[in-house]
Amino acid sequence: MNIIITLIVYLVVFGLIWRLVSMLPLPAPIGQIVQILFIILLILMILSITGVVHVVSFPLVRW
C-alpha cells in the first residue's frame, strides 16, 4: 500500500513539473529532447519505486 501512495505522490509532482516545463517557449528540437528526457526519467522513476531497478533511490513517503 505504501508503494502505491509513494508512486501516486511522485507521479503528481512529476506531472506538475512536466506541465510547467511544457509551458516554456522552447524551440521545437529542444522541446522534443526535453520531452524524451522526461519520458526516460518517468520510466526510471516507476521502475525504481517498484524495485525493479536500483538506478535512482527515491525515498518512500511515510504516513
mmCIF file as gemmi writes it, N, C-alpha and C atoms, coordinates in Angstrom:
data_model
loop_
_atom_site.group_PDB
_atom_site.id
_atom_site.type_symbol
_atom_site.label_atom_id
_atom_site.label_alt_id
_atom_site.label_comp_id
_atom_site.label_asym_id
_atom_site.label_entity_id
_atom_site.label_seq_id
_atom_site.pdbx_PDB_ins_code
_atom_site.Cartn_x
_atom_site.Cartn_y
_atom_site.Cartn_z
_atom_site.occupancy
_atom_site.B_iso_or_equiv
_atom_site.pdbx_formal_charge
_atom_site.auth_seq_id
_atom_site.auth_asym_id
_atom_site.pdbx_PDB_model_num
ATOM 1 N N . MET Axp A 1 ? 0.831 -1.199 0 1 0 ? 1 A 1
ATOM 2 C CA . MET Axp A 1 ? 0 0 0 1 0 ? 1 A 1
ATOM 3 C C . MET Axp A 1 ? 0.871 1.256 0 1 0 ? 1 A 1
ATOM 4 N N . ASN Axp A 2 ? 1.974 1.199 0.749 1 0 ? 2 A 1
ATOM 5 C CA . ASN Axp A 2 ? 2.857 2.354 0.828 1 0 ? 2 A 1
ATOM 6 C C . ASN Axp A 2 ? 3.519 2.649 -0.515 1 0 ? 2 A 1
ATOM 7 N N . ILE Axp A 3 ? 3.803 1.603 -1.29 1 0 ? 3 A 1
ATOM 8 C CA . ILE Axp A 3 ? 4.416 1.806 -2.605 1 0 ? 3 A 1
ATOM 9 C C . ILE Axp A 3 ? 3.441 2.518 -3.537 1 0 ? 3 A 1
ATOM 10 N N . ILE Axp A 4 ? 2.165 2.172 -3.455 1 0 ? 4 A 1
ATOM 11 C CA . ILE Axp A 4 ? 1.158 2.811 -4.314 1 0 ? 4 A 1
ATOM 12 C C . ILE Axp A 4 ? 1.023 4.296 -3.973 1 0 ? 4 A 1
ATOM 13 N N . ILE Axp A 5 ? 0.998 4.616 -2.694 1 0 ? 5 A 1
ATOM 14 C CA . ILE Axp A 5 ? 0.901 6.016 -2.273 1 0 ? 5 A 1
ATOM 15 C C . ILE Axp A 5 ? 2.134 6.797 -2.721 1 0 ? 5 A 1
ATOM 16 N N . THR Axp A 6 ? 3.311 6.186 -2.554 1 0 ? 6 A 1
ATOM 17 C CA . THR Axp A 6 ? 4.549 6.846 -2.988 1 0 ? 6 A 1
ATOM 18 C C . THR Axp A 6 ? 4.539 7.084 -4.487 1 0 ? 6 A 1
ATOM 19 N N . LEU Axp A 7 ? 4.111 6.085 -5.245 1 0 ? 7 A 1
ATOM 20 C CA . LEU Axp A 7 ? 4.053 6.222 -6.695 1 0 ? 7 A 1
ATOM 21 C C . LEU Axp A 7 ? 3.098 7.33 -7.109 1 0 ? 7 A 1
ATOM 22 N N . ILE Axp A 8 ? 1.956 7.422 -6.469 1 0 ? 8 A 1
ATOM 23 C CA . ILE Axp A 8 ? 0.989 8.472 -6.793 1 0 ? 8 A 1
ATOM 24 C C . ILE Axp A 8 ? 1.563 9.851 -6.48 1 0 ? 8 A 1
ATOM 25 N N . VAL Axp A 9 ? 2.201 9.993 -5.323 1 0 ? 9 A 1
ATOM 26 C CA . VAL Axp A 9 ? 2.783 11.289 -4.951 1 0 ? 9 A 1
ATOM 27 C C . VAL Axp A 9 ? 3.85 11.708 -5.954 1 0 ? 9 A 1
ATOM 28 N N . TYR Axp A 10 ? 4.75 10.789 -6.301 1 0 ? 10 A 1
ATOM 29 C CA . TYR Axp A 10 ? 5.809 11.134 -7.254 1 0 ? 10 A 1
ATOM 30 C C . TYR Axp A 10 ? 5.25 11.426 -8.639 1 0 ? 10 A 1
ATOM 31 N N . LEU Axp A 11 ? 4.226 10.703 -9.071 1 0 ? 11 A 1
ATOM 32 C CA . LEU Axp A 11 ? 3.646 10.966 -10.386 1 0 ? 11 A 1
ATOM 33 C C . LEU Axp A 11 ? 2.942 12.321 -10.434 1 0 ? 11 A 1
ATOM 34 N N . VAL Axp A 12 ? 2.302 12.717 -9.352 1 0 ? 12 A 1
ATOM 35 C CA . VAL Axp A 12 ? 1.657 14.033 -9.31 1 0 ? 12 A 1
ATOM 36 C C . VAL Axp A 12 ? 2.711 15.141 -9.38 1 0 ? 12 A 1
ATOM 37 N N . VAL Axp A 13 ? 3.757 15.016 -8.603 1 0 ? 13 A 1
ATOM 38 C CA . VAL Axp A 13 ? 4.826 16.024 -8.636 1 0 ? 13 A 1
ATOM 39 C C . VAL Axp A 13 ? 5.485 16.052 -10.009 1 0 ? 13 A 1
ATOM 40 N N . PHE Axp A 14 ? 5.745 14.869 -10.565 1 0 ? 14 A 1
ATOM 41 C CA . PHE Axp A 14 ? 6.35 14.781 -11.89 1 0 ? 14 A 1
ATOM 42 C C . PHE Axp A 14 ? 5.448 15.429 -12.942 1 0 ? 14 A 1
ATOM 43 N N . GLY Axp A 15 ? 4.146 15.188 -12.846 1 0 ? 15 A 1
ATOM 44 C CA . GLY Axp A 15 ? 3.208 15.781 -13.796 1 0 ? 15 A 1
ATOM 45 C C . GLY Axp A 15 ? 3.165 17.299 -13.703 1 0 ? 15 A 1
ATOM 46 N N . LEU Axp A 16 ? 3.239 17.825 -12.489 1 0 ? 16 A 1
ATOM 47 C CA . LEU Axp A 16 ? 3.264 19.286 -12.328 1 0 ? 16 A 1
ATOM 48 C C . LEU Axp A 16 ? 4.53 19.896 -12.925 1 0 ? 16 A 1
ATOM 49 N N . ILE Axp A 17 ? 5.664 19.241 -12.701 1 0 ? 17 A 1
ATOM 50 C CA . ILE Axp A 17 ? 6.918 19.746 -13.285 1 0 ? 17 A 1
ATOM 51 C C . ILE Axp A 17 ? 6.859 19.654 -14.799 1 0 ? 17 A 1
ATOM 52 N N . TRP Axp A 18 ? 6.337 18.54 -15.33 1 0 ? 18 A 1
ATOM 53 C CA . TRP Axp A 18 ? 6.208 18.381 -16.784 1 0 ? 18 A 1
ATOM 54 C C . TRP Axp A 18 ? 5.321 19.484 -17.354 1 0 ? 18 A 1
ATOM 55 N N . ARG Axp A 19 ? 4.232 19.807 -16.669 1 0 ? 19 A 1
ATOM 56 C CA . ARG Axp A 19 ? 3.312 20.845 -17.141 1 0 ? 19 A 1
ATOM 57 C C . ARG Axp A 19 ? 3.997 22.214 -17.164 1 0 ? 19 A 1
ATOM 58 N N . LEU Axp A 20 ? 4.748 22.519 -16.125 1 0 ? 20 A 1
ATOM 59 C CA . LEU Axp A 20 ? 5.451 23.802 -16.07 1 0 ? 20 A 1
ATOM 60 C C . LEU Axp A 20 ? 6.513 23.909 -17.168 1 0 ? 20 A 1
ATOM 61 N N . VAL Axp A 21 ? 7.252 22.833 -17.401 1 0 ? 21 A 1
ATOM 62 C CA . VAL Axp A 21 ? 8.283 22.852 -18.439 1 0 ? 21 A 1
ATOM 63 C C . VAL Axp A 21 ? 7.65 22.937 -19.819 1 0 ? 21 A 1
ATOM 64 N N . SER Axp A 22 ? 6.509 22.292 -20.01 1 0 ? 22 A 1
ATOM 65 C CA . SER Axp A 22 ? 5.861 22.334 -21.323 1 0 ? 22 A 1
ATOM 66 C C . SER Axp A 22 ? 5.324 23.723 -21.659 1 0 ? 22 A 1
ATOM 67 N N . MET Axp A 23 ? 5.121 24.562 -20.653 1 0 ? 23 A 1
ATOM 68 C CA . MET Axp A 23 ? 4.646 25.923 -20.92 1 0 ? 23 A 1
ATOM 69 C C . MET Axp A 23 ? 5.775 26.872 -21.312 1 0 ? 23 A 1
ATOM 70 N N . LEU Axp A 24 ? 7.025 26.429 -21.18 1 0 ? 24 A 1
ATOM 71 C CA . LEU Axp A 24 ? 8.142 27.272 -21.574 1 0 ? 24 A 1
ATOM 72 C C . LEU Axp A 24 ? 8.193 27.398 -23.096 1 0 ? 24 A 1
ATOM 73 N N . PRO Axp A 25 ? 8.524 28.587 -23.599 1 0 ? 25 A 1
ATOM 74 C CA . PRO Axp A 25 ? 8.599 28.757 -25.057 1 0 ? 25 A 1
ATOM 75 C C . PRO Axp A 25 ? 9.928 28.232 -25.613 1 0 ? 25 A 1
ATOM 76 N N . LEU Axp A 26 ? 10.031 26.923 -25.778 1 0 ? 26 A 1
ATOM 77 C CA . LEU Axp A 26 ? 11.251 26.302 -26.283 1 0 ? 26 A 1
ATOM 78 C C . LEU Axp A 26 ? 11.124 26.052 -27.783 1 0 ? 26 A 1
ATOM 79 N N . PRO Axp A 27 ? 12.237 26.137 -28.515 1 0 ? 27 A 1
ATOM 80 C CA . PRO Axp A 27 ? 12.195 25.756 -29.934 1 0 ? 27 A 1
ATOM 81 C C . PRO Axp A 27 ? 11.84 24.274 -30.073 1 0 ? 27 A 1
ATOM 82 N N . ALA Axp A 28 ? 11.32 23.892 -31.222 1 0 ? 28 A 1
ATOM 83 C CA . ALA Axp A 28 ? 10.824 22.527 -31.436 1 0 ? 28 A 1
ATOM 84 C C . ALA Axp A 28 ? 11.861 21.439 -31.165 1 0 ? 28 A 1
ATOM 85 N N . PRO Axp A 29 ? 13.111 21.54 -31.679 1 0 ? 29 A 1
ATOM 86 C CA . PRO Axp A 29 ? 14.065 20.453 -31.414 1 0 ? 29 A 1
ATOM 87 C C . PRO Axp A 29 ? 14.406 20.314 -29.927 1 0 ? 29 A 1
ATOM 88 N N . ILE Axp A 30 ? 14.541 21.408 -29.238 1 0 ? 30 A 1
ATOM 89 C CA . ILE Axp A 30 ? 14.868 21.36 -27.817 1 0 ? 30 A 1
ATOM 90 C C . ILE Axp A 30 ? 13.676 20.829 -27.024 1 0 ? 30 A 1
ATOM 91 N N . GLY Axp A 31 ? 12.479 21.203 -27.422 1 0 ? 31 A 1
ATOM 92 C CA . GLY Axp A 31 ? 11.277 20.706 -26.761 1 0 ? 31 A 1
ATOM 93 C C . GLY Axp A 31 ? 11.143 19.195 -26.9 1 0 ? 31 A 1
ATOM 94 N N . GLN Axp A 32 ? 11.489 18.66 -28.069 1 0 ? 32 A 1
ATOM 95 C CA . GLN Axp A 32 ? 11.424 17.209 -28.259 1 0 ? 32 A 1
ATOM 96 C C . GLN Axp A 32 ? 12.469 16.495 -27.406 1 0 ? 32 A 1
ATOM 97 N N . ILE Axp A 33 ? 13.667 17.06 -27.301 1 0 ? 33 A 1
ATOM 98 C CA . ILE Axp A 33 ? 14.71 16.466 -26.471 1 0 ? 33 A 1
ATOM 99 C C . ILE Axp A 33 ? 14.282 16.469 -25.01 1 0 ? 33 A 1
ATOM 100 N N . VAL Axp A 34 ? 13.702 17.573 -24.549 1 0 ? 34 A 1
ATOM 101 C CA . VAL Axp A 34 ? 13.233 17.654 -23.162 1 0 ? 34 A 1
ATOM 102 C C . VAL Axp A 34 ? 12.12 16.643 -22.922 1 0 ? 34 A 1
ATOM 103 N N . GLN Axp A 35 ? 11.225 16.469 -23.889 1 0 ? 35 A 1
ATOM 104 C CA . GLN Axp A 35 ? 10.137 15.509 -23.747 1 0 ? 35 A 1
ATOM 105 C C . GLN Axp A 35 ? 10.675 14.076 -23.655 1 0 ? 35 A 1
ATOM 106 N N . ILE Axp A 36 ? 11.656 13.745 -24.463 1 0 ? 36 A 1
ATOM 107 C CA . ILE Axp A 36 ? 12.259 12.413 -24.416 1 0 ? 36 A 1
ATOM 108 C C . ILE Axp A 36 ? 12.956 12.192 -23.078 1 0 ? 36 A 1
ATOM 109 N N . LEU Axp A 37 ? 13.651 13.197 -22.572 1 0 ? 37 A 1
ATOM 110 C CA . LEU Axp A 37 ? 14.317 13.074 -21.275 1 0 ? 37 A 1
ATOM 111 C C . LEU Axp A 37 ? 13.299 12.88 -20.152 1 0 ? 37 A 1
ATOM 112 N N . PHE Axp A 38 ? 12.178 13.573 -20.219 1 0 ? 38 A 1
ATOM 113 C CA . PHE Axp A 38 ? 11.138 13.409 -19.21 1 0 ? 38 A 1
ATOM 114 C C . PHE Axp A 38 ? 10.541 12 -19.263 1 0 ? 38 A 1
ATOM 115 N N . ILE Axp A 39 ? 10.362 11.454 -20.45 1 0 ? 39 A 1
ATOM 116 C CA . ILE Axp A 39 ? 9.819 10.1 -20.575 1 0 ? 39 A 1
ATOM 117 C C . ILE Axp A 39 ? 10.8 9.079 -20.004 1 0 ? 39 A 1
ATOM 118 N N . ILE Axp A 40 ? 12.091 9.246 -20.284 1 0 ? 40 A 1
ATOM 119 C CA . ILE Axp A 40 ? 13.104 8.35 -19.723 1 0 ? 40 A 1
ATOM 120 C C . ILE Axp A 40 ? 13.115 8.457 -18.202 1 0 ? 40 A 1
ATOM 121 N N . LEU Axp A 41 ? 13.033 9.677 -17.677 1 0 ? 41 A 1
ATOM 122 C CA . LEU Axp A 41 ? 13.001 9.86 -16.227 1 0 ? 41 A 1
ATOM 123 C C . LEU Axp A 41 ? 11.749 9.228 -15.622 1 0 ? 41 A 1
ATOM 124 N N . LEU Axp A 42 ? 10.619 9.332 -16.3 1 0 ? 42 A 1
ATOM 125 C CA . LEU Axp A 42 ? 9.385 8.72 -15.808 1 0 ? 42 A 1
ATOM 126 C C . LEU Axp A 42 ? 9.517 7.2 -15.735 1 0 ? 42 A 1
ATOM 127 N N . ILE Axp A 43 ? 10.077 6.594 -16.771 1 0 ? 43 A 1
ATOM 128 C CA . ILE Axp A 43 ? 10.271 5.141 -16.773 1 0 ? 43 A 1
ATOM 129 C C . ILE Axp A 43 ? 11.215 4.723 -15.655 1 0 ? 43 A 1
ATOM 130 N N . LEU Axp A 44 ? 12.331 5.436 -15.509 1 0 ? 44 A 1
ATOM 131 C CA . LEU Axp A 44 ? 13.272 5.113 -14.426 1 0 ? 44 A 1
ATOM 132 C C . LEU Axp A 44 ? 12.635 5.284 -13.056 1 0 ? 44 A 1
ATOM 133 N N . MET Axp A 45 ? 11.818 6.32 -12.899 1 0 ? 45 A 1
ATOM 134 C CA . MET Axp A 45 ? 11.178 6.573 -11.617 1 0 ? 45 A 1
ATOM 135 C C . MET Axp A 45 ? 10.216 5.445 -11.258 1 0 ? 45 A 1
ATOM 136 N N . ILE Axp A 46 ? 9.398 5.012 -12.205 1 0 ? 46 A 1
ATOM 137 C CA . ILE Axp A 46 ? 8.449 3.933 -11.939 1 0 ? 46 A 1
ATOM 138 C C . ILE Axp A 46 ? 9.18 2.632 -11.635 1 0 ? 46 A 1
ATOM 139 N N . LEU Axp A 47 ? 10.211 2.319 -12.411 1 0 ? 47 A 1
ATOM 140 C CA . LEU Axp A 47 ? 10.957 1.085 -12.172 1 0 ? 47 A 1
ATOM 141 C C . LEU Axp A 47 ? 11.703 1.12 -10.846 1 0 ? 47 A 1
ATOM 142 N N . SER Axp A 48 ? 12.184 2.289 -10.46 1 0 ? 48 A 1
ATOM 143 C CA . SER Axp A 48 ? 12.917 2.401 -9.205 1 0 ? 48 A 1
ATOM 144 C C . SER Axp A 48 ? 11.995 2.299 -8.005 1 0 ? 48 A 1
ATOM 145 N N . ILE Axp A 49 ? 10.837 2.93 -8.074 1 0 ? 49 A 1
ATOM 146 C CA . ILE Axp A 49 ? 9.901 2.884 -6.945 1 0 ? 49 A 1
ATOM 147 C C . ILE Axp A 49 ? 9.358 1.476 -6.749 1 0 ? 49 A 1
ATOM 148 N N . THR Axp A 50 ? 9.093 0.768 -7.845 1 0 ? 50 A 1
ATOM 149 C CA . THR Axp A 50 ? 8.587 -0.592 -7.719 1 0 ? 50 A 1
ATOM 150 C C . THR Axp A 50 ? 9.689 -1.587 -7.368 1 0 ? 50 A 1
ATOM 151 N N . GLY Axp A 51 ? 10.948 -1.188 -7.414 1 0 ? 51 A 1
ATOM 152 C CA . GLY Axp A 51 ? 12.053 -2.058 -7.004 1 0 ? 51 A 1
ATOM 153 C C . GLY Axp A 51 ? 12.619 -2.909 -8.112 1 0 ? 51 A 1
ATOM 154 N N . VAL Axp A 52 ? 12.258 -2.664 -9.358 1 0 ? 52 A 1
ATOM 155 C CA . VAL Axp A 52 ? 12.784 -3.457 -10.472 1 0 ? 52 A 1
ATOM 156 C C . VAL Axp A 52 ? 14.257 -3.127 -10.707 1 0 ? 52 A 1
ATOM 157 N N . VAL Axp A 53 ? 14.585 -1.847 -10.744 1 0 ? 53 A 1
ATOM 158 C CA . VAL Axp A 53 ? 15.978 -1.41 -10.881 1 0 ? 53 A 1
ATOM 159 C C . VAL Axp A 53 ? 16.32 -0.505 -9.708 1 0 ? 53 A 1
ATOM 160 N N . HIS Axp A 54 ? 17.587 -0.42 -9.416 1 0 ? 54 A 1
ATOM 161 C CA . HIS Axp A 54 ? 18.041 0.411 -8.314 1 0 ? 54 A 1
ATOM 162 C C . HIS Axp A 54 ? 18.948 1.529 -8.829 1 0 ? 54 A 1
ATOM 163 N N . VAL Axp A 55 ? 18.519 2.163 -9.924 1 0 ? 55 A 1
ATOM 164 C CA . VAL Axp A 55 ? 19.298 3.242 -10.525 1 0 ? 55 A 1
ATOM 165 C C . VAL Axp A 55 ? 19.161 4.516 -9.706 1 0 ? 55 A 1
ATOM 166 N N . VAL Axp A 56 ? 17.945 4.86 -9.364 1 0 ? 56 A 1
ATOM 167 C CA . VAL Axp A 56 ? 17.663 6.084 -8.628 1 0 ? 56 A 1
ATOM 168 C C . VAL Axp A 56 ? 17.047 5.683 -7.296 1 0 ? 56 A 1
ATOM 169 N N . SER Axp A 57 ? 17.491 6.306 -6.237 1 0 ? 57 A 1
ATOM 170 C CA . SER Axp A 57 ? 16.96 5.967 -4.917 1 0 ? 57 A 1
ATOM 171 C C . SER Axp A 57 ? 15.929 7.009 -4.506 1 0 ? 57 A 1
ATOM 172 N N . PHE Axp A 58 ? 14.658 6.656 -4.618 1 0 ? 58 A 1
ATOM 173 C CA . PHE Axp A 58 ? 13.582 7.541 -4.205 1 0 ? 58 A 1
ATOM 174 C C . PHE Axp A 58 ? 13.146 7.159 -2.799 1 0 ? 58 A 1
ATOM 175 N N . PRO Axp A 59 ? 13.047 8.117 -1.903 1 0 ? 59 A 1
ATOM 176 C CA . PRO Axp A 59 ? 12.584 7.773 -0.548 1 0 ? 59 A 1
ATOM 177 C C . PRO Axp A 59 ? 11.088 7.465 -0.559 1 0 ? 59 A 1
ATOM 178 N N . LEU Axp A 60 ? 10.692 6.525 0.264 1 0 ? 60 A 1
ATOM 179 C CA . LEU Axp A 60 ? 9.274 6.194 0.375 1 0 ? 60 A 1
ATOM 180 C C . LEU Axp A 60 ? 8.577 7.232 1.243 1 0 ? 60 A 1
ATOM 181 N N . VAL Axp A 61 ? 7.346 7.569 0.899 1 0 ? 61 A 1
ATOM 182 C CA . VAL Axp A 61 ? 6.559 8.511 1.672 1 0 ? 61 A 1
ATOM 183 C C . VAL Axp A 61 ? 6.029 7.77 2.887 1 0 ? 61 A 1
ATOM 184 N N . ARG Axp A 62 ? 6.299 8.27 4.067 1 0 ? 62 A 1
ATOM 185 C CA . ARG Axp A 62 ? 5.838 7.643 5.304 1 0 ? 62 A 1
ATOM 186 C C . ARG Axp A 62 ? 4.599 8.373 5.81 1 0 ? 62 A 1
ATOM 187 N N . TRP Axp A 63 ? 3.54 7.634 6.114 1 0 ? 63 A 1
ATOM 188 C CA . TRP Axp A 63 ? 2.298 8.235 6.611 1 0 ? 63 A 1
ATOM 189 C C . TRP Axp A 63 ? 2.114 7.909 8.047 1 0 ? 63 A 1
